[in-house]
Structures are given as structure tokens and as C-alpha cells.
Amino acid sequence: MPSLKTRVAIVGAGPAGLLLGWALGASGIDSVIVERRPVDYILARVRAGVLEQGSVETLTELGLGGRLAAEGLVHRGIYLQFAGERHHVDFADLVGRTVTVYGQQAVVRDLITAHEGAGSRIFYSADDVAVHDIATTPRVSFTHDGQPHEIEADFIVGADGFHGVCRPAIPADALTAYERGYPYAWLGILADVAPSTDELIYCLHEDGFAMHSMRSPTVSRLYLQVNPDEKIEDWSDERIWDALHARLGIDGWRLNEGPVTEKSITPMRSFVVSSMNHGRLFLAGDAGHIVPPTGAKGLNSAIADVTLLADAFARYYAGDEAPLAGYSDAVLSRQWRIQQFSQWMTRMLHRHPGDAGEHRFDYFSQLGELDYTTGSVHAMRSLAEQYTGLPLSRHSLSRQEHAA
């Protein structure tokens, strides 16, 4: 059985795992990445599309910013729409920062291209992936091309998502999961049509939330709030466009229609674990936390995790163990602030079940909140500061505080 040795074994070749492997290589730290999916599947996944300014800076500093600079769409702010009116929140004016629309699959494509050029050790289409001895002498076992393999490593990083194998490898009594479900889902489409807006539109409508985003000057990304039990086959293209027109429409503005190339329904959840590491196993990205998509924080949280973890490993191998020991607390301190922001955006912009007809207390309260948010420079500045990205900080809650 082939046996490999490396400093860091990474499970998962999504954006977190690929970026960590690349960042470690930039610091002279060797790694091996194991991924159960084929590379074509990873490249085809349609995910988030808004990068915080700090995420753009991280990718650029690591030499991954060429295509991003050429194709990314820099946005100064967003629109909040309610009661038939659209209001602009200008991040650049408010906090001097911007965001960039650049799809997650584009980030992954850039990372895979970079790794291929560097000859990185990545095993795609790996079967029977498992982690062992995470508290002492960590190993990753898997089968590739029908042949068993094993990786001996100083550390393992689980960047294998919510359904991966790494988080369940942590003993149940050493980890608590904090979860919250939501009584609505997002129906999302990709359409081959030029965007009808210059910046993202977040809309609260009596029929439910709607959003207009984009992937490029010729491809639009749009969302509708639906019930979690809805079936995508019940939503014809015509029905989707009718709902988008109804929710996003305002006087003097027109929504462009085009061929729908992809559509899906995504449930929404919040999820955070009580610790991002156990022994010599560390978690990053969706393996340790998930946010509802309203605040565009999923991919950015993964990039922030990787930035902290790569720096911590570099310092560890330079003789300073403190940053690696503090990684979990630093991530969780930041993550709970991100959870708060994402939940605030979600609650403010989605219609709540049972709040209809004469009993629209929540809806009118949401209108009041949106009216305040768009009418107060202090409220808009708070939104802008959080949306464009909280700074990375090693100030953290203690484990005891978090567990309490």
C-alpha cells in the first residue's frame, strides 16, 4: 500500500481546501489534498458569488488575482428594496470598502489551474476516505484508482464540508453543534441574460424575499423565497419569471428575461461547532460552520478560516505554537459575529410563515426596520462594515465562555 508523508493532510478540495494547500505552499509547507469528488464535479458546482474586499486582497496576495482582476465586477454597494421603492447603500462612501462579484466556481477554477501548474499532490475521486489517530499520530486512508493509500501527517485539516468525514471523527463528547433551521428556502436560477441592475438587489415583498445578483456582464443570478418543501419541478421557467417580475418590479425599471440554464432549491440553516479543532485535526469552512446565504458570508468565512490557519501553521513551523493553539477561538469569535449579521439580514428580508392577511405584524415591523436602516447613516454604516467584511482578529472568546 502506497504511504505518503506530509506536514498537513487536507481532506476536501473545495475552495477552503485548495486555498489552504496553496497558501501553505507559499510558506514552504508541504501538503497533500484528498477529495472524494472528481475534478469536473467540483468545477461545475454553482455557489456563492460575492467576495469581501479582504477575500479579494487575500487571493491577490497569493498570486491568484489575475483573472479575478480582469473578470470580477467591483460593486460599491447594494440596493435594499421594500414597499415598492429601491434604496442604495453605498459601501465605498460609508466605509471606504467594496465587494467583488466573482463566482465560487471561478475561484475554484483559478485554484485548480494554479495547483496543476505547481504540480501539487491532489487525489480526486478518492473512495473510502477516513481519518485516524487524530489526537496522536494522524493518518488519512483512502482508495484511489482501486488501490489503497495512506497519508502520515503532522496535522489533518477537514475542509470537506458539512457532510464530510472529518467532523464526525471528533469524539461526540468533545464537540457540541449549535444549529438553527429556517422555515423558508431559496429557489435560485442562472440565466443567460445581461443583469438588469448594476449592483445586487435585496428585496422584501409581501409575496416573499427576492434577490437579483449576477455572475458576469452576460449572466444573471436570481433568487426567490419559497417553502422548504417546494419541488423544483413545480416551478416552470414562466412561473419563476412571473414571481421575479412581481417581487422585484418598480416603476421605471424592467427585469430582463433570458434562457434559464440552472435552477435549484436550497434549504437554509445556521450551524456552528463548539470547537474548530481536536488534537491534531483542524476544521475549516463548512465543516465547522454554515450561515444562511443572505449576507454572502459562506465563501468569505472559509477564506478567513484559511487565512488564519495558514498563518498559524507557518508560525508553528517557525517555532511559535500560540496562533495554532488559538485558531479555534479566533475563528469562533469572528464566526458568531458573522452568524448574527447573517441572521439579521435573513430575518429582516424574508416573510415569516403565518404572518399574512390582517396579522402582518412581522411584515410591518420589517418595513420599519428597513426604513430605519436606509434612513440612518449610522445603520447603513454598520451594514456596510459587516457586509464588506469584518477584519481578522486574534481576539477571541475563551473555550469556557463559548461552551457556556
LUMSE-167136 format. One record per residue (C-alpha): residue number from 1; residue in one letter; x, y, z negated. Coordinates in Angstrom, 3 decimals. Layout:
pos | code | c1 | c2 | c3
NUM | A | X | Y | Z
...
***
This chain:
pos | code | c1 | c2 | c3
1 | M | 0.000 | 0.000 | 0.000
2 | P | 1.498 | 3.365 | 1.007
3 | S | 2.279 | 5.513 | -2.024
4 | L | 2.865 | 9.248 | -1.815
5 | K | 4.274 | 11.608 | -4.402
6 | T | 3.459 | 15.303 | -4.612
7 | R | 3.184 | 18.053 | -7.142
8 | V | -0.507 | 18.808 | -6.515
9 | A | -3.049 | 16.400 | -5.035
10 | I | -6.099 | 18.255 | -3.729
11 | V | -9.405 | 16.461 | -3.251
12 | G | -11.568 | 18.305 | -0.723
13 | A | -10.749 | 20.149 | 2.497
14 | G | -13.367 | 22.847 | 2.340
15 | P | -12.284 | 26.473 | 2.054
16 | A | -11.144 | 26.077 | -1.581
17 | G | -9.002 | 23.006 | -0.998
18 | L | -7.498 | 24.198 | 2.280
19 | L | -6.745 | 27.660 | 0.902
20 | L | -5.163 | 26.238 | -2.246
21 | G | -2.927 | 23.944 | -0.218
22 | W | -1.869 | 26.871 | 1.964
23 | A | -1.255 | 29.195 | -0.994
24 | L | 0.795 | 26.552 | -2.797
25 | G | 2.891 | 26.038 | 0.311
26 | A | 3.563 | 29.769 | 0.444
27 | S | 5.061 | 29.424 | -3.067
28 | G | 7.138 | 26.387 | -2.121
29 | I | 4.884 | 23.919 | -3.957
30 | D | 4.112 | 20.732 | -2.059
31 | S | 0.625 | 19.248 | -1.951
32 | V | -1.467 | 16.573 | -0.243
33 | I | -5.138 | 17.096 | 0.668
34 | V | -7.687 | 14.271 | 0.852
35 | E | -11.098 | 14.800 | 2.456
36 | R | -13.864 | 12.246 | 2.961
37 | R | -15.418 | 14.053 | 5.938
38 | P | -13.991 | 14.174 | 9.474
39 | V | -12.495 | 17.464 | 10.562
40 | D | -15.220 | 18.049 | 13.168
41 | Y | -17.884 | 17.916 | 10.455
42 | I | -16.027 | 20.456 | 8.335
43 | L | -15.656 | 22.837 | 11.266
44 | A | -19.354 | 22.574 | 12.145
45 | R | -20.772 | 23.442 | 8.713
46 | V | -22.599 | 26.783 | 8.696
47 | R | -22.199 | 28.511 | 5.356
48 | A | -21.660 | 31.951 | 3.815
49 | G | -20.588 | 34.899 | 5.889
50 | V | -19.735 | 37.886 | 3.648
51 | L | -16.208 | 38.369 | 2.316
52 | E | -15.441 | 40.729 | -0.539
53 | Q | -12.616 | 43.172 | 0.005
54 | G | -10.417 | 41.183 | -2.390
55 | S | -11.039 | 37.991 | -0.409
56 | V | -10.007 | 39.742 | 2.802
57 | E | -6.856 | 41.006 | 1.118
58 | T | -6.007 | 37.511 | -0.188
59 | L | -6.403 | 35.892 | 3.226
60 | T | -4.393 | 38.660 | 4.875
61 | E | -1.557 | 38.453 | 2.344
62 | L | -1.321 | 34.710 | 3.014
63 | G | -0.923 | 35.284 | 6.749
64 | L | -4.468 | 34.204 | 7.595
65 | G | -5.854 | 37.579 | 8.589
66 | G | -5.174 | 37.778 | 12.325
67 | R | -8.484 | 36.516 | 13.681
68 | L | -10.286 | 37.981 | 10.672
69 | A | -8.997 | 41.458 | 11.520
70 | A | -9.932 | 41.046 | 15.182
71 | E | -13.384 | 39.478 | 14.792
72 | G | -14.556 | 40.371 | 11.281
73 | L | -17.293 | 43.002 | 11.015
74 | V | -16.432 | 45.559 | 8.321
75 | H | -19.546 | 46.861 | 6.556
76 | R | -19.671 | 49.965 | 4.391
77 | G | -22.782 | 48.808 | 2.531
78 | I | -26.172 | 47.094 | 2.690
79 | Y | -29.812 | 48.042 | 3.112
80 | L | -32.426 | 47.395 | 0.426
81 | Q | -35.946 | 47.336 | 1.862
82 | F | -39.212 | 47.405 | -0.090
83 | A | -42.688 | 48.940 | 0.189
84 | G | -42.162 | 49.426 | 3.931
85 | E | -39.057 | 51.613 | 3.523
86 | R | -35.351 | 50.883 | 4.036
87 | H | -32.653 | 52.417 | 1.824
88 | H | -28.901 | 52.395 | 2.444
89 | V | -26.422 | 51.673 | -0.354
90 | D | -23.036 | 52.956 | 0.841
91 | F | -20.318 | 50.982 | -0.950
92 | A | -17.474 | 52.955 | 0.607
93 | D | -18.848 | 56.259 | -0.682
94 | L | -19.782 | 54.833 | -4.076
95 | V | -16.709 | 52.765 | -4.993
96 | G | -14.303 | 53.095 | -2.063
97 | R | -14.593 | 49.438 | -1.053
98 | T | -16.180 | 47.486 | 1.791
99 | V | -17.171 | 43.924 | 2.692
100 | T | -16.479 | 41.990 | 5.888
101 | V | -18.871 | 39.675 | 7.711
102 | Y | -16.852 | 36.628 | 8.766
103 | G | -18.391 | 33.156 | 8.567
104 | Q | -17.101 | 30.483 | 6.240
105 | Q | -16.639 | 28.135 | 9.175
106 | A | -14.371 | 30.779 | 10.725
107 | V | -12.282 | 30.900 | 7.541
108 | V | -12.064 | 27.108 | 7.577
109 | R | -11.116 | 27.112 | 11.265
110 | D | -8.285 | 29.564 | 10.572
111 | L | -7.046 | 27.445 | 7.660
112 | I | -7.125 | 24.199 | 9.627
113 | T | -5.243 | 25.844 | 12.508
114 | A | -2.613 | 27.150 | 10.081
115 | H | -2.216 | 23.760 | 8.388
116 | E | -1.910 | 21.978 | 11.729
117 | G | 0.820 | 24.400 | 12.755
118 | A | 2.677 | 23.829 | 9.493
119 | G | 2.337 | 20.026 | 9.626
120 | S | 0.558 | 19.860 | 6.266
121 | R | -0.333 | 16.466 | 4.853
122 | I | -4.132 | 16.229 | 5.098
123 | F | -6.093 | 12.985 | 5.234
124 | Y | -9.531 | 13.499 | 6.811
125 | S | -12.213 | 10.761 | 6.943
126 | A | -10.892 | 9.212 | 3.723
127 | D | -13.070 | 6.494 | 2.186
128 | D | -13.399 | 5.301 | -1.422
129 | V | -11.721 | 8.393 | -2.856
130 | A | -11.166 | 8.121 | -6.622
131 | V | -9.062 | 9.849 | -9.262
132 | H | -7.297 | 8.037 | -12.106
133 | D | -5.452 | 8.766 | -15.348
134 | I | -6.310 | 12.461 | -15.256
135 | A | -5.127 | 13.039 | -18.825
136 | T | -1.675 | 11.485 | -18.384
137 | T | -0.181 | 10.471 | -15.010
138 | P | -2.784 | 11.463 | -12.419
139 | R | -3.322 | 9.472 | -9.235
140 | V | -5.667 | 9.675 | -6.273
141 | S | -6.587 | 6.487 | -4.441
142 | F | -8.391 | 6.257 | -1.103
143 | T | -8.654 | 4.278 | 2.095
144 | H | -7.625 | 5.795 | 5.407
145 | D | -7.848 | 4.046 | 8.779
146 | G | -8.732 | 0.887 | 6.874
147 | Q | -5.553 | 0.971 | 4.798
148 | P | -5.432 | 1.690 | 1.024
149 | H | -3.355 | 4.693 | -0.095
150 | E | -2.352 | 6.185 | -3.430
151 | I | -1.009 | 9.607 | -4.344
152 | E | 1.008 | 10.158 | -7.519
153 | A | 0.914 | 13.801 | -8.564
154 | D | 1.732 | 16.167 | -11.391
155 | F | -1.810 | 17.574 | -11.114
156 | I | -5.074 | 16.914 | -9.304
157 | V | -7.378 | 19.702 | -8.148
158 | G | -11.015 | 18.867 | -7.487
159 | A | -12.133 | 21.139 | -4.664
160 | D | -14.643 | 18.556 | -3.499
161 | G | -17.886 | 20.400 | -4.151
162 | F | -20.914 | 19.768 | -6.315
163 | H | -21.296 | 16.146 | -5.173
164 | G | -17.593 | 15.265 | -5.316
165 | V | -15.799 | 12.628 | -7.355
166 | C | -13.570 | 14.852 | -9.484
167 | R | -16.006 | 16.490 | -11.899
168 | P | -17.671 | 13.131 | -12.795
169 | A | -14.197 | 11.779 | -13.628
170 | I | -14.084 | 14.075 | -16.662
171 | P | -15.437 | 12.265 | -19.756
172 | A | -19.079 | 13.167 | -20.417
173 | D | -18.341 | 14.258 | -23.984
174 | A | -15.700 | 16.717 | -22.733
175 | L | -17.909 | 18.641 | -20.342
176 | T | -21.256 | 20.428 | -20.564
177 | A | -23.169 | 21.547 | -17.479
178 | Y | -25.320 | 24.689 | -17.624
179 | E | -27.959 | 24.683 | -14.896
180 | R | -30.922 | 26.680 | -13.669
181 | G | -33.237 | 25.829 | -10.793
182 | Y | -35.327 | 28.322 | -8.805
183 | P | -38.914 | 27.962 | -7.582
184 | Y | -38.033 | 29.019 | -4.052
185 | A | -35.647 | 28.140 | -1.240
186 | W | -34.127 | 29.841 | 1.803
187 | L | -35.073 | 28.933 | 5.351
188 | G | -32.105 | 30.066 | 7.418
189 | I | -31.642 | 30.312 | 11.160
190 | L | -28.831 | 31.106 | 13.555
191 | A | -29.998 | 32.823 | 16.738
192 | D | -28.128 | 33.715 | 19.903
193 | V | -29.174 | 37.343 | 19.881
194 | A | -27.432 | 40.604 | 19.045
195 | P | -28.146 | 41.745 | 15.472
196 | S | -30.932 | 44.272 | 15.089
197 | T | -29.060 | 46.042 | 12.303
198 | D | -25.575 | 47.396 | 11.715
199 | E | -25.449 | 46.096 | 8.132
200 | L | -27.227 | 43.420 | 6.096
201 | I | -30.867 | 43.993 | 5.158
202 | Y | -32.194 | 42.580 | 1.875
203 | C | -35.986 | 42.833 | 1.831
204 | L | -38.663 | 42.339 | -0.820
205 | H | -42.049 | 41.844 | 0.843
206 | E | -45.391 | 40.721 | -0.545
207 | D | -45.019 | 37.530 | 1.510
208 | G | -41.566 | 36.859 | 0.043
209 | F | -37.903 | 37.687 | 0.462
210 | A | -36.315 | 38.130 | 3.903
211 | M | -32.782 | 38.903 | 4.973
212 | H | -31.131 | 39.967 | 8.207
213 | S | -27.444 | 39.119 | 8.466
214 | M | -25.145 | 38.338 | 11.382
215 | R | -22.162 | 36.258 | 12.394
216 | S | -20.887 | 38.292 | 15.335
217 | P | -21.998 | 41.053 | 17.717
218 | T | -23.968 | 38.393 | 19.636
219 | V | -25.168 | 36.004 | 16.883
220 | S | -27.724 | 36.818 | 14.182
221 | R | -28.271 | 35.005 | 10.870
222 | L | -31.707 | 35.433 | 9.255
223 | Y | -33.407 | 34.062 | 6.165
224 | L | -36.913 | 33.665 | 4.749
225 | Q | -38.035 | 32.774 | 1.245
226 | V | -40.047 | 29.539 | 1.333
227 | N | -41.257 | 26.980 | -1.190
228 | P | -38.641 | 24.341 | -2.073
229 | D | -40.925 | 21.535 | -0.871
230 | E | -41.361 | 23.014 | 2.629
231 | K | -40.358 | 20.814 | 5.576
232 | I | -38.267 | 22.366 | 8.323
233 | E | -40.293 | 20.535 | 10.986
234 | D | -43.349 | 22.541 | 9.873
235 | W | -41.593 | 25.765 | 10.854
236 | S | -41.640 | 26.263 | 14.599
237 | D | -39.432 | 28.963 | 16.077
238 | E | -42.558 | 31.027 | 16.755
239 | R | -43.702 | 30.769 | 13.136
240 | I | -40.258 | 31.788 | 11.880
241 | W | -40.060 | 34.848 | 14.133
242 | D | -43.612 | 35.871 | 13.186
243 | A | -42.709 | 35.747 | 9.483
244 | L | -39.473 | 37.678 | 10.069
245 | H | -41.331 | 40.380 | 12.002
246 | A | -43.929 | 40.668 | 9.244
247 | R | -41.429 | 40.925 | 6.392
248 | L | -38.626 | 42.941 | 7.973
249 | G | -40.687 | 45.245 | 10.157
250 | I | -40.745 | 49.001 | 9.513
251 | D | -41.859 | 51.928 | 11.637
252 | G | -39.410 | 52.835 | 14.396
253 | W | -37.374 | 49.626 | 14.188
254 | R | -37.508 | 46.475 | 16.281
255 | L | -36.324 | 42.946 | 15.451
256 | N | -34.627 | 41.281 | 18.414
257 | E | -35.535 | 37.660 | 19.119
258 | G | -33.351 | 35.020 | 20.751
259 | P | -32.836 | 31.263 | 21.046
260 | V | -32.631 | 29.543 | 17.638
261 | T | -29.566 | 27.286 | 17.605
262 | E | -29.718 | 26.061 | 13.998
263 | K | -32.273 | 26.073 | 11.209
264 | S | -32.401 | 24.530 | 7.756
265 | I | -33.956 | 24.893 | 4.317
266 | T | -31.612 | 25.271 | 1.351
267 | P | -32.738 | 24.922 | -2.293
268 | M | -31.311 | 27.423 | -4.753
269 | R | -29.607 | 26.692 | -8.050
270 | S | -27.221 | 28.100 | -10.619
271 | F | -24.638 | 25.758 | -12.133
272 | V | -21.597 | 26.280 | -14.363
273 | V | -19.496 | 23.754 | -16.269
274 | S | -18.115 | 24.415 | -19.718
275 | S | -14.503 | 23.861 | -18.628
276 | M | -12.687 | 24.050 | -15.310
277 | N | -10.064 | 21.522 | -16.323
278 | H | -9.457 | 18.379 | -18.334
279 | G | -5.954 | 17.098 | -18.896
280 | R | -4.180 | 17.383 | -15.553
281 | L | -7.351 | 17.704 | -13.486
282 | F | -8.483 | 21.182 | -12.456
283 | L | -11.702 | 22.195 | -10.697
284 | A | -12.167 | 24.944 | -8.116
285 | G | -15.157 | 26.316 | -6.247
286 | D | -18.457 | 24.434 | -6.078
287 | A | -17.029 | 21.554 | -8.083
288 | G | -17.286 | 23.801 | -11.144
289 | H | -19.894 | 26.441 | -10.376
290 | I | -22.668 | 27.328 | -7.931
291 | V | -24.584 | 30.586 | -7.551
292 | P | -27.765 | 31.376 | -5.629
293 | P | -26.774 | 32.882 | -2.271
294 | T | -28.471 | 36.256 | -2.749
295 | G | -25.350 | 38.067 | -3.922
296 | A | -22.965 | 36.417 | -1.400
297 | K | -20.689 | 35.085 | -4.139
298 | G | -20.185 | 31.373 | -3.405
299 | L | -17.250 | 31.515 | -0.991
300 | N | -15.775 | 34.549 | -2.730
301 | S | -15.850 | 32.762 | -6.089
302 | A | -13.963 | 29.838 | -4.559
303 | I | -11.332 | 32.187 | -3.132
304 | A | -10.974 | 33.871 | -6.532
305 | D | -10.545 | 30.483 | -8.241
306 | V | -7.841 | 29.505 | -5.780
307 | T | -6.055 | 32.829 | -6.170
308 | L | -5.867 | 32.340 | -9.941
309 | L | -4.964 | 28.654 | -9.724
310 | A | -2.250 | 29.049 | -7.092
311 | D | -0.666 | 31.831 | -9.148
312 | A | -0.916 | 29.679 | -12.289
313 | F | 0.819 | 26.729 | -10.597
314 | A | 3.563 | 28.995 | -9.255
315 | R | 4.182 | 30.371 | -12.727
316 | Y | 4.059 | 26.874 | -14.252
317 | Y | 6.794 | 25.596 | -11.971
318 | A | 8.782 | 28.758 | -12.729
319 | G | 8.642 | 27.892 | -16.436
320 | D | 5.572 | 29.826 | -17.678
321 | E | 2.770 | 27.438 | -18.689
322 | A | 0.415 | 30.059 | -20.152
323 | P | -1.501 | 31.037 | -16.954
324 | L | -2.300 | 27.399 | -16.162
325 | A | -3.469 | 26.807 | -19.725
326 | G | -5.686 | 29.900 | -19.438
327 | Y | -7.076 | 29.139 | -15.973
328 | S | -10.403 | 27.732 | -17.109
329 | D | -11.172 | 30.595 | -19.477
330 | A | -10.194 | 33.192 | -16.878
331 | V | -12.433 | 31.626 | -14.225
332 | L | -15.412 | 31.177 | -16.549
333 | S | -15.214 | 34.702 | -17.918
334 | R | -15.433 | 36.018 | -14.368
335 | Q | -17.955 | 33.420 | -13.249
336 | W | -20.554 | 34.277 | -15.905
337 | R | -20.478 | 37.913 | -14.769
338 | I | -20.977 | 36.713 | -11.197
339 | Q | -23.853 | 34.500 | -12.304
340 | Q | -25.514 | 37.485 | -13.956
341 | F | -25.224 | 39.582 | -10.798
342 | S | -26.465 | 36.807 | -8.507
343 | Q | -29.453 | 36.107 | -10.742
344 | W | -30.276 | 39.819 | -10.934
345 | M | -30.260 | 40.141 | -7.139
346 | T | -32.290 | 36.941 | -6.803
347 | R | -34.924 | 37.867 | -9.358
348 | M | -35.309 | 41.408 | -8.033
349 | L | -35.811 | 40.368 | -4.397
350 | H | -37.889 | 37.155 | -4.477
351 | R | -41.623 | 36.803 | -5.055
352 | H | -42.386 | 34.694 | -8.094
353 | P | -44.946 | 31.852 | -7.968
354 | G | -48.321 | 32.773 | -9.430
355 | D | -47.644 | 36.499 | -9.108
356 | A | -50.279 | 37.290 | -6.475
357 | G | -53.622 | 38.962 | -5.908
358 | E | -54.686 | 41.054 | -8.879
359 | H | -51.910 | 39.562 | -11.004
360 | R | -48.915 | 41.151 | -9.297
361 | F | -47.166 | 42.415 | -12.414
362 | D | -43.797 | 40.980 | -11.406
363 | Y | -44.046 | 42.405 | -7.898
364 | F | -44.818 | 45.935 | -9.054
365 | S | -42.064 | 45.657 | -11.663
366 | Q | -39.659 | 44.623 | -8.889
367 | L | -40.711 | 47.636 | -6.832
368 | G | -39.940 | 49.828 | -9.829
369 | E | -36.541 | 48.225 | -10.241
370 | L | -35.693 | 48.669 | -6.567
371 | D | -36.921 | 52.258 | -6.666
372 | Y | -34.629 | 52.942 | -9.623
373 | T | -31.690 | 51.099 | -8.052
374 | T | -31.872 | 53.050 | -4.789
375 | G | -32.604 | 56.353 | -6.525
376 | S | -29.833 | 56.349 | -9.123
377 | V | -26.221 | 56.860 | -8.121
378 | H | -25.157 | 55.017 | -11.286
379 | A | -27.309 | 51.985 | -10.452
380 | M | -26.104 | 51.961 | -6.844
381 | R | -22.504 | 52.234 | -8.004
382 | S | -22.983 | 49.224 | -10.301
383 | L | -24.441 | 47.222 | -7.411
384 | A | -21.618 | 48.312 | -5.108
385 | E | -18.925 | 47.477 | -7.635
386 | Q | -20.246 | 43.949 | -8.146
387 | Y | -21.177 | 43.205 | -4.535
388 | T | -17.781 | 44.221 | -3.147
389 | G | -16.040 | 42.074 | -5.760
390 | L | -15.074 | 42.060 | -9.410
391 | P | -11.325 | 42.301 | -9.983
392 | L | -9.404 | 39.203 | -11.013
393 | S | -8.620 | 39.363 | -14.695
394 | R | -6.946 | 37.079 | -17.180
395 | H | -9.122 | 38.497 | -19.947
396 | S | -11.376 | 35.574 | -20.865
397 | L | -13.775 | 34.097 | -23.323
398 | S | -12.331 | 31.516 | -25.633
399 | R | -13.489 | 27.953 | -25.214
400 | Q | -15.142 | 28.155 | -28.602
401 | E | -17.068 | 31.266 | -27.615
402 | H | -18.123 | 29.712 | -24.308
403 | A | -19.222 | 26.443 | -25.902
404 | A | -21.321 | 28.354 | -28.423
***
